[in-house]
Amino acid sequence: MQKAIKGQALVDHLIENAIDKDYEQLTTYFPDEEVLFEGEDIVESYPGWRIFFDSVANFKGVGIAAVIISESGHCYLASAKIGFPCTKHMAEYEACIIGIRMVVDINIKELLFIGDSDLLIHQVQGGWTTKNVNIFPYLHIVKEFCKKFTKIRFKHVPKIQNEFADALATLSSMIQHPDKNYTDPIDVEVQDQHAYYFYVDEEPDSKPWYYDIKRFIEVREYPKNASNGQKQALRRLENHF
């Protein structure tokens, strides 16, 4: 199935770029894995709004995603699973449009679009045209959306620099949607302490497990009948509370 998807993407590309006298060679990036790529990064500071977009097709389905980054660096995420027959090139446009709609709704006027689809970016910028009846409506609506901005740029980056959008699109492609078209948001927390720190159990005397430690810190008093080993353990634990 994976080879079939790649084969379909190649067919779509060849159809879109028939060789003639006006053909310009597609610029494709194959960065060496051992070489650090100095380019656009989602964590880099930037004096405006940015959108990273991507699509993923696998045996589970097709997922699209857009990661919108504000001037202050705040992330807004948008993703969807495609529920209709869709080529890779169509999915890239779907990902582009899901992101551009979000920023249009919040009245952003200047925008940098970042993706790893050379074909889409060349078409939107006017370098290439398309005769594909499946792609032409997408190209038209993206250009119409572009008119709503005072300044909009499209930039191509290698896929390695588009990892966040790629991961979100992959997640969307794999989620199953039983009889509904929406999945509750997935929360991702930053956990800065070990999991066992959050587990508070009660002893048979109804006192929490940290009662003896807390009391030792407050009044420097050991529990009754505490052995020398237990007292030493309390002193060591004191340093972590």
C-alpha positions as CSV (number, residue, x, y, z in Angstrom):
1,M,0.0,0.0,0.0
2,Q,2.8,2.4,0.8
3,K,4.5,1.8,-2.6
4,A,1.1,2.4,-4.2
5,I,0.7,5.8,-2.5
6,K,4.2,6.8,-3.5
7,G,3.5,5.7,-7.0
8,Q,0.3,7.7,-7.2
9,A,2.2,10.8,-5.9
10,L,4.8,10.3,-8.7
11,V,2.0,10.0,-11.3
12,D,0.4,13.2,-10.0
13,H,3.7,15.0,-10.2
14,L,4.4,13.9,-13.8
15,I,0.9,14.8,-14.9
16,E,1.3,18.3,-13.4
17,N,4.8,18.8,-14.9
18,A,4.8,17.5,-18.4
19,I,8.2,18.1,-20.1
20,D,8.1,20.9,-22.7
21,K,10.1,23.9,-23.7
22,D,8.8,25.9,-20.8
23,Y,9.7,23.3,-18.2
24,E,11.8,24.3,-15.3
25,Q,13.6,21.7,-13.2
26,L,12.0,21.1,-9.8
27,T,14.3,22.1,-7.0
28,T,14.3,19.2,-4.5
29,Y,16.2,19.1,-1.3
30,F,17.9,16.0,0.1
31,P,19.8,17.3,3.1
32,D,22.6,15.0,4.4
33,E,21.4,13.6,7.8
34,E,24.8,14.3,9.2
35,V,24.8,18.0,8.2
36,L,22.9,20.5,10.3
37,F,20.4,22.4,8.2
38,E,20.3,26.1,8.8
39,G,16.7,27.1,7.8
40,E,13.3,27.8,9.1
41,D,12.5,26.3,12.4
42,I,9.3,26.4,14.4
43,V,11.1,27.6,17.5
44,E,13.0,30.4,15.8
45,S,11.9,34.0,16.6
46,Y,10.1,35.7,13.7
47,P,8.5,39.2,13.5
48,G,5.2,38.0,12.2
49,W,2.7,35.1,11.9
50,R,3.7,31.8,10.3
51,I,2.0,28.7,9.2
52,F,3.6,25.3,8.9
53,F,1.4,22.8,6.9
54,D,1.7,19.2,5.8
55,S,-0.3,16.1,4.9
56,V,0.3,12.4,5.4
57,A,-1.1,9.4,3.6
58,N,-0.8,5.8,5.0
59,F,-2.8,2.6,5.3
60,K,-4.9,4.2,8.0
61,G,-6.0,7.1,5.9
62,V,-5.0,10.7,5.0
63,G,-4.4,13.4,7.6
64,I,-3.7,17.1,7.2
65,A,-2.4,19.6,9.7
66,A,-1.5,23.3,10.1
67,V,0.5,24.8,12.9
68,I,0.0,28.5,13.2
69,I,2.6,30.5,15.1
70,S,1.8,33.9,16.4
71,E,4.3,36.8,16.7
72,S,4.7,36.0,20.4
73,G,5.4,32.3,19.6
74,H,2.1,30.9,20.7
75,C,1.0,27.8,18.7
76,Y,-2.5,27.2,17.3
77,L,-3.2,23.8,15.9
78,A,-5.6,22.7,13.2
79,S,-5.9,19.1,11.8
80,A,-8.3,16.9,10.1
81,K,-8.7,13.4,8.6
82,I,-9.8,13.3,5.0
83,G,-12.9,11.2,4.4
84,F,-13.0,11.2,0.6
85,P,-10.6,9.9,-2.1
86,C,-7.7,12.2,-2.2
87,T,-4.3,12.3,-3.9
88,K,-1.2,13.5,-2.0
89,H,-1.2,16.8,-4.0
90,M,-4.8,17.4,-3.1
91,A,-4.1,16.7,0.5
92,E,-1.3,19.3,0.6
93,Y,-3.8,21.9,-0.7
94,E,-6.3,20.8,2.0
95,A,-3.6,21.3,4.7
96,C,-2.8,24.7,3.3
97,I,-6.4,25.8,3.2
98,I,-7.3,24.6,6.7
99,G,-4.5,26.8,8.0
100,I,-5.2,29.8,5.9
101,R,-8.9,29.8,7.0
102,M,-7.8,30.0,10.6
103,V,-5.7,33.1,10.1
104,V,-8.3,34.8,7.9
105,D,-10.9,34.3,10.7
106,I,-8.7,36.1,13.2
107,N,-7.9,39.0,10.7
108,I,-4.2,38.5,10.3
109,K,-2.8,40.7,7.5
110,E,0.8,39.5,7.1
111,L,1.7,35.9,6.9
112,L,4.5,33.5,6.0
113,F,3.4,30.1,4.7
114,I,6.0,27.3,5.2
115,G,5.7,23.8,3.7
116,D,7.6,21.0,2.1
117,S,5.5,20.7,-1.1
118,D,7.6,22.2,-3.9
119,L,4.8,21.6,-6.4
120,L,2.1,23.5,-4.4
121,I,4.4,26.5,-3.6
122,H,5.5,26.9,-7.3
123,Q,1.8,26.8,-8.4
124,V,0.6,29.3,-5.8
125,Q,3.4,31.7,-6.6
126,G,2.5,31.5,-10.3
127,G,5.7,29.8,-11.5
128,W,3.7,26.7,-12.7
129,T,0.2,26.3,-13.9
130,T,-2.0,23.3,-13.7
131,K,-4.5,21.6,-16.1
132,N,-5.5,19.0,-13.5
133,V,-9.2,19.4,-13.0
134,N,-8.8,18.1,-9.4
135,I,-6.2,20.7,-8.5
136,F,-7.4,23.8,-10.3
137,P,-10.3,24.6,-7.8
138,Y,-7.8,24.3,-4.9
139,L,-5.3,26.7,-6.6
140,H,-8.1,29.1,-7.3
141,I,-9.4,29.2,-3.8
142,V,-5.9,29.6,-2.3
143,K,-5.3,32.6,-4.6
144,E,-8.6,34.1,-3.6
145,F,-7.6,33.8,0.1
146,C,-4.3,35.4,-0.6
147,K,-6.1,38.6,-1.7
148,K,-7.3,39.0,1.9
149,F,-3.7,39.7,3.1
150,T,-1.6,42.8,2.6
151,K,1.5,40.6,2.5
152,I,1.8,36.9,2.2
153,R,4.8,34.7,1.3
154,F,5.2,31.0,0.6
155,K,8.5,29.3,1.5
156,H,9.7,25.8,0.8
157,V,11.6,23.9,3.5
158,P,12.9,20.3,3.6
159,K,10.6,17.9,5.4
160,I,13.0,17.6,8.3
161,Q,12.1,21.3,9.1
162,N,8.4,20.6,9.0
163,E,8.3,17.9,11.7
164,F,5.6,19.4,14.0
165,A,3.0,19.6,11.2
166,D,4.0,16.2,9.9
167,A,3.6,14.6,13.3
168,L,0.2,16.2,13.7
169,A,-1.0,15.1,10.3
170,T,0.2,11.6,11.0
171,L,-1.8,11.5,14.3
172,S,-4.9,12.8,12.4
173,S,-4.5,10.1,9.7
174,M,-4.5,7.3,12.3
175,I,-7.4,8.4,14.6
176,Q,-10.6,6.5,14.0
177,H,-13.8,8.6,13.9
178,P,-16.7,6.2,14.8
179,D,-19.9,7.7,13.5
180,K,-18.9,11.3,14.1
181,N,-16.8,14.0,12.4
182,Y,-15.1,15.4,15.5
183,T,-12.7,14.1,18.1
184,D,-12.2,15.7,21.5
185,P,-9.0,17.7,21.8
186,I,-5.9,15.8,23.0
187,D,-4.1,17.5,25.9
188,V,-0.3,17.3,26.0
189,E,1.2,18.4,29.4
190,V,4.7,19.3,30.3
191,Q,5.6,17.1,33.3
192,D,8.5,18.4,35.3
193,Q,8.4,15.9,38.1
194,H,8.5,12.1,38.4
195,A,5.1,10.4,38.2
196,Y,5.3,9.0,41.7
197,Y,5.5,12.6,43.1
198,F,1.8,13.0,42.2
199,Y,0.7,9.8,43.9
200,V,-0.4,10.5,47.4
201,D,-1.6,7.5,49.4
202,E,-3.0,7.3,52.9
203,E,-1.6,5.1,55.7
204,P,-3.9,3.0,57.9
205,D,-3.9,5.8,60.4
206,S,-5.5,8.1,57.8
207,K,-2.4,10.2,57.6
208,P,-0.7,10.8,54.2
209,W,2.6,9.1,53.4
210,Y,4.6,12.3,53.7
211,Y,3.2,13.1,57.2
212,D,6.4,12.1,59.1
213,I,8.6,14.0,56.6
214,K,6.6,17.1,56.9
215,R,6.5,17.0,60.7
216,F,10.3,16.4,60.8
217,I,10.8,19.5,58.6
218,E,8.4,21.6,60.7
219,V,9.3,20.7,64.3
220,R,12.5,18.5,63.9
221,E,10.7,15.6,65.6
222,Y,11.1,11.9,64.7
223,P,8.2,9.5,64.8
224,K,7.8,7.4,68.0
225,N,9.8,4.2,68.0
226,A,11.8,5.3,64.8
227,S,15.0,3.3,64.3
228,N,18.3,4.9,63.5
229,G,17.9,3.8,59.9
230,Q,14.5,5.4,59.6
231,K,15.8,8.6,61.2
232,Q,18.6,8.7,58.7
233,A,16.1,8.2,55.8
234,L,14.0,11.1,57.1
235,R,17.0,13.4,57.0
236,R,17.9,12.4,53.4
237,L,14.3,12.8,52.3
238,E,14.1,16.2,53.8
239,N,16.5,17.5,51.1
240,H,13.9,16.7,48.4
241,F,10.9,18.5,50.0
